[in-house]
Amino acid sequence: MAVAASTAARKRSGHDLLGIYLNDHLGGATGGAELARRVAGTCRGSAAGTTLQQLAAEIAQDRVALLEMMAALEIPVRTYKVYAAWIGAKAGRLKPNGYLLARSPLSSLIELELLRLGVEGKAAGWRTLRALADSGRRLDPGRLDELISRARRQADLLEDLRVVAADRLIAMNRTAGQP
């Protein structure tokens, strides 16, 4: 009996595997949307604040687009993955950063890098779904092309912001007399 169950588990259908893949991306999208909101909130009133607020709104919209595509493909949402990602994003605030009661200057750089990595992963997911759309699977290729382009633009924007944050950190280091 245990052998039969093991064999059945190994023979997952492509639809099941796609469901696992998309739910993993949904978890990442949930954590990314939470991080983007937090980063935008910490930059309110700064030159980058408005840009980051728009970016956070787009990242939240991208998450909704993923949910719509999952529904079109009849892939159920695995809520435990969504909750785990949300909790992980909240727990990320607890990492030691050299400051106990204030925000570390390092936080902006790390958060921008994490967002950039997330956007790159999202773009890869869109490209996978774009290939699926070409095979006639209930997905709009034009919409996926838009999402791929938007992810590329988001990654470029995050890289520009990351470079500014890195330069600021390097300048602080030099002012403190460190290499």
ChimeraX attribute file (.defattr): number of C-alpha atoms within 10 A of each C-alpha:
attribute: neighborCount
match mode: 1-to-1
recipient: residues
	/A:1	5
	/A:2	7
	/A:3	8
	/A:4	9
	/A:5	10
	/A:6	10
	/A:7	10
	/A:8	11
	/A:9	10
	/A:10	9
	/A:11	10
	/A:12	10
	/A:13	11
	/A:14	9
	/A:15	12
	/A:16	13
	/A:17	11
	/A:18	15
	/A:19	19
	/A:20	17
	/A:21	13
	/A:22	22
	/A:23	23
	/A:24	17
	/A:25	22
	/A:26	25
	/A:27	24
	/A:28	24
	/A:29	26
	/A:30	25
	/A:31	23
	/A:32	26
	/A:33	25
	/A:34	20
	/A:35	24
	/A:36	25
	/A:37	18
	/A:38	18
	/A:39	20
	/A:40	21
	/A:41	15
	/A:42	14
	/A:43	16
	/A:44	14
	/A:45	10
	/A:46	11
	/A:47	9
	/A:48	12
	/A:49	16
	/A:50	15
	/A:51	16
	/A:52	24
	/A:53	19
	/A:54	14
	/A:55	19
	/A:56	22
	/A:57	16
	/A:58	17
	/A:59	27
	/A:60	18
	/A:61	14
	/A:62	20
	/A:63	21
	/A:64	15
	/A:65	15
	/A:66	20
	/A:67	18
	/A:68	14
	/A:69	18
	/A:70	19
	/A:71	12
	/A:72	12
	/A:73	15
	/A:74	12
	/A:75	18
	/A:76	14
	/A:77	18
	/A:78	15
	/A:79	12
	/A:80	11
	/A:81	18
	/A:82	20
	/A:83	14
	/A:84	15
	/A:85	21
	/A:86	21
	/A:87	14
	/A:88	16
	/A:89	19
	/A:90	14
	/A:91	10
	/A:92	13
	/A:93	13
	/A:94	9
	/A:95	8
	/A:96	9
	/A:97	13
	/A:98	12
	/A:99	11
	/A:100	9
	/A:101	6
	/A:102	8
	/A:103	13
	/A:104	13
	/A:105	16
	/A:106	15
	/A:107	17
	/A:108	19
	/A:109	20
	/A:110	14
	/A:111	17
	/A:112	22
	/A:113	19
	/A:114	16
	/A:115	24
	/A:116	22
	/A:117	15
	/A:118	22
	/A:119	24
	/A:120	17
	/A:121	16
	/A:122	25
	/A:123	21
	/A:124	15
	/A:125	18
	/A:126	23
	/A:127	16
	/A:128	12
	/A:129	21
	/A:130	21
	/A:131	15
	/A:132	15
	/A:133	16
	/A:134	12
	/A:135	10
	/A:136	10
	/A:137	14
	/A:138	13
	/A:139	20
	/A:140	15
	/A:141	17
	/A:142	11
	/A:143	13
	/A:144	22
	/A:145	14
	/A:146	12
	/A:147	19
	/A:148	20
	/A:149	14
	/A:150	17
	/A:151	24
	/A:152	16
	/A:153	13
	/A:154	20
	/A:155	20
	/A:156	14
	/A:157	15
	/A:158	21
	/A:159	16
	/A:160	13
	/A:161	20
	/A:162	20
	/A:163	14
	/A:164	13
	/A:165	20
	/A:166	18
	/A:167	13
	/A:168	15
	/A:169	16
	/A:170	14
	/A:171	14
	/A:172	13
	/A:173	12
	/A:174	11
	/A:175	10
	/A:176	9
	/A:177	8
	/A:178	9
	/A:179	8
